[in-house]
Amino acid sequence: MTTSSPGYQIPGAQIWTGRILSTIVILFLTLDGAIKLVPIDAVTQTLGEMGYPTSDGFARGLGLLLLVCTLLYAIPRTSVLGAVLLTGYLGGAIASHLRIASPIFSHLLFGAYLGLMLWGGLYLRDRRIRALSLVGTGR
């Protein structure tokens, strides 16, 4: 068990669940950022369908931004900053899908699903986030 504050201990199972959720998010976002760096034709075509520039440079810029934010999230000391930046990135993805009327559950809300996993994993593994939250503290 890990102590998050005096008199309060986080069960080891919660910490591992948080690490697993965070790892899934990190792996997915790393893959997403990497395919934007290449960039493959599907990436540039999708950007065009969403109304964004189809240039390789634009795709690479998005990929680099995503990888930097994901790296910040993966490093424990900067994970909160990474989570905030990734939340903004995912919010932009949600807004883009809303603008072009993408299917709701598979495309539009996918960013929200990732965001919930991102923050849920961070909540379960990081005592700083638990300290900010009144959920589960008995207050």
N, C-alpha and C positions, 0 to 999 in steps of 0.2 A: 504494500500500500504506500501511497505517496501523500505526504502532508501538504495541503494547500494553504492552510492557515492554522493558527493555534487551535487545537481541539477538534479540527475537522480533517478527516482523511478521505482521500479518493480511492475507491476500490480499484485494484489492479485490472480487473476485467473492463472497467470503464475506460481506463487509460489505454488499454490495448484496442478496445473498440474504436476509440478516437483516432488512434494511430492507423488502424486499418482503413477507416473512412477517409482520413487525410491522404493516405497513400493512394487510394483509388482515385481521388480527385487529382493528385499530383501527377500520377501516371497518365490519366486521360488528358489533362491540360498540356503536359509535355508532348504527348503525341500530336495533339491539335496544333501546338505551336511549331513543332518540327515539320509537319506537312505544309505549313504556311511558309516556312523558310525555303523549301525546295523550289518553288511552289508547284504542286501538281495541277494539272488542267482542271480537275474538279473544284479546286479552291478558287481559281480565277473565274471560272464560270459561275460559281455560286456567288462570288462577290458581285459580278455583273448583274445577276438576277436580283440581288438585294439593292442595287442602285449605287454600288461603290465602284471606284476605279478598278479596272481589271489588270493593272500593271503588276509585274512581278515585284517591283519595289514596294508597292502598297501592301501586298500580301506579306512580304518579308518584314516590313515594319510592324504589322499586326502580330506576326509570329514572334518577333523579337520582344515586343511589348508583353505578350502573353508569357513568354519564357522567363523574362525578368520578374514579373509579378509572381509567377509560380515558384521561382527560386526563392524569392523573399518569403513566401508562405511556407516553403519547405524548411527553412532555417528557423529553429525554435526562437531565437532572439528577435527575429523580424517577422514572425508569423502573423502577428496582428496587423502590421502594416500591409503585408502581402494579402491577407484576407480582405482588408478594406479596398485595396486596389483591384483585386479580382472581383469583388462585388460590383464595382463600377464597370469593369469590363463585361461581366455577365449581364448587367443591366442594359448595357448598350446592345448586346446580342438579343436580349428579349425585346427591346424597343425596335430593333431592325426587323425581327420576325413579325412583330405586331404590325408594323408599317406595310409589309407585303402580304398580310393575311395568311401566314403559314398555319399549318394544322396546330391546334392548341396543345394537345398533350404530348405530341412527339417532337415538335420543334419549338414552339413559343415558350412552353414551360420548362424546357430542358435546362436552360440557364438557371431557373429557379431551383430545379432539382439539384443541380451541382452546387448552387449557393447554400442550400440547406445542408448538404453533405459537408461542404467546406466549413461552415460555421458550427455544425453539429460535431464534427471531428475535432475542431479546435476547442469547443466547449468541454468535450470529454477529456482532452489530453492536456489542457493548459489552465493552470490555476489562476492566471491573470483574468481570463474570461469568466471563470467561475466567480471570482471576487466581484466582478462588475454586475453579475446577475443575481437577482433575488430569488430565482427559481431554485428550489431544492436546498435553501439555506435555513428554512424555518422562520424567515422574517416576515 
